[in-house]
Amino acid sequence: MSEALTGPVFRGRRRGLMLVLSSPSGAGKTTLSKRLIALNPDLVLSVSATTRPPRPGEVDGEDYYFMSEDAFLAKVDEGGFYEWAKVFDHYYGTPKTPVEEALEDGRDVVFDIDWQGARALAEHSPDDVVRIFILPPSLTLLRERLTKRGQDTDEIVEGRMARARSEIAHWDEYDYVILNDDFSRALEKLSEILHAERLRRVRHPWLEGFVEALTGEGPDRYDN
């Protein structure tokens, strides 16, 4: 082996991945994603844009980019979203620029989006996307979680339950499925998926040049 391949001159930058988490409202994907980011400070949370009003405690630019409907639709016309959809009478979308910059820089981006957004991202960037669906232990427990939040009327809760059944029907479109019956165990599984996906060959474009140099079919020094 060339000395250059074993020394500090060799530097391979990994391409970032898009870690997509979906679940019915109240099944725990937001809490899991925030905890995963707390344990992995190098992760970047994709902040979605929405036209719905902020809930108590939500911060513009951290939880969502809160936009007027006119401003949102103007960004749609500009092609500024990876994906967008109308849900419960409000628009939601994923801005492109910050995600593309993070991936090129080798940083992983976490997405907290529904099945429609997950499908759109997978169609747009199939090699970058890793889709994970979070299942609740039961619909009865899911209803209890939604009711205890105290943020929605009974009518809205019923609407969310109907949507939960619809969302769960898309579970088999995902690469991984995690049953969130125990938070610590679910978080551990999520971490294992992240670390395994970071090792996939497609995430390491520098390998081609390294192998060519290793086998004598390329230059002795490979410096990415």
Secondary structure, 3 states (H helix, E strand, C coil): CCHHHHCCCCCCCCCCCEEEEECCCCCCHHHHHHHHHHHCCCCEECCCEECCCCCCCCCECCCEEECCHHHHHHHHHCCCEEEEEEECCEEEEEECHHHHHHHHCCCCEEEECCHHHHHHHHHHCCCCEEEEEEECCCHHHHHHHHHHHCCCCHHHHHHHHHHHHHHHCCHHHCCEEEECCCHHHHHHHHHHHHHHHHCCHHHCCCHHHHHHHHCCCCCCCCCC
